Amino acid sequence: MVTPARTEDKEPAQYSKANGIPSFFDYFDFLRENQSGRFDFFLYLTHLEQENEELRHQLQQTQKMEAIGELSTGIVHDFNNILHPIIGNLERLIEKAAPDITLQRPLKNILKGANRASILVKQILSFSHRAELEITPVKIQPIIREVIKLSRSTLPANIKITRAIDDDCGPVMVDATHIYQIAMNLITNAAHAMRHEDGILDIALKEIQIMENGPQDVSLKPGAYICLCIADTGEGIDDSIINRVFEPYFTTKKTGTGLGLSVISRIVKSYGGDIYFTSASGRGSFFQVYIPRCYLPSNNISSTGDAQKNSHGCESILLVDDDPFIVEFEQEVFEDYGYRVTSFVSSLDALKGFKSRPGDFDIVLCDMTMPNMTGLAMAIEIKQVRPDVPVIISTGFSEIINKKNYQKMGVDGFLMKPGKPEASLKLIRHLLDKPYKFSWES
């Protein structure tokens, strides 16, 4: 009679996985290495069940994120359409109320709140991986302060925040929403680690120089980096899982997705940076995020006044949007700058109006998502009648058309909502002044 080997006497052999799934041959390798029979077979089945359970959990998390992504796109589109006339009208009010100092401050505070809402909407898209990136030079300091301010209201009272933000740090070339995402994720994780007792959350931002013969544990190219440091006095990370913190779907939280650190690690590395951390069970954690500093040439940028002066015109605009508040706001803006505007809240009515007198319009600005006929479908119909007329598509969010592919779609310009009136006026003026191959003859 063969006595089964006891698990405490001998460690079970490890088996390889192809694409995360044990192969047919893994079973025989497992038995051969353990040199045992029935007992190891059931042990192997236990391993398989654990693997299957982990795969089921990952599938559930993926489906959950897909559902959130689908839901977020509809919310973002509608919310951006709401914010568009709010932000635009506030900017117009601030401009007109310039001599009245008592009105300037409350109006600017309202505008600041609306802009914060716009940034939060972009973060929703970023979290669902559907955001269109806007890579620009960004100063991180105000973003970190904003995240700290937002986090303070949700952190437990037992957590003390200390900060050391260097105002002299240079800019980085990133999408600003990614900085929000990185800082918010690390601060949330730190707070979770200190949820059971008093703790200190230390946040620092500094500019450092990585030398060619720098520390061995930092594998970054030599140069200047902006370093975000977040430390906590929480429970720390156990040695048994410390190498898994950046794995997708790995989490120690009961309600976590396991995507936070994995996603922000990928984001940071996409910008040429990296994340380093040290941690010990019961002794807290210390995360360092390195992003390359960017250097900008000192250019003479034209003033807002010059830009506005060059945005005036007398041409005729066909304006189409199914939201009457947006139509009213944009029509007022364009008419203030001398344009003649014919507006519609129905794409079908707008197309009918255009076809009845195509020579009356110099440019078309239409929303993308509208009932009965989308803005893109209307643009195609318009171009068949008049190939020379410039068409601009605007949208709160669209998975069909964006800044990268709008020209391939056959339109001449693209605008995201919410947007500044100056951006619309500048694009309209640019397209109207641009020579076209075709000419219209009535």
Buried (B, 14 or more C-beta within 10 A) or exposed (E): EEEEBEEEEEEBBEBEEEEEEBEEEBBEBBBEEBEBEEBBBEBBEEBBEEBEEEEEEBEEBBEEBEEBBEEBBEBBBBBBBBBBBBBBBBBBBBEEBEEEEEBBEEBBEBBEEBBEBBEEBBBBBBBBEBBBEEEEEBBBBEBBBBBBEBBEEEBEEEBEBEEEBEEEBBBBBBBBBBBBBBBBBBBBBBBBBBEEEEBBBBBBBBBBEBEEEBEEEBEBEEEBBBBBBBBBBBBBBEEEEBEEBBEBBBBBEEEBBBBBBBBBBEBBEEBBBBBBBBBEEEEBBBBBBBBBBBEEEEEEEEEEEEBBEBBEBEBBBBBBBBBEBBBBBBBBBBEEBEBBBBBBBBBBEBBEBBEEEBEEBBBBBBBBBBEEBBBBBBBBBBBEEBEEBBBBBBBBBBEEBBEEEBEEBBBBBBBBBBBEBBEBBBBBBBBBEEEEEEEBEE
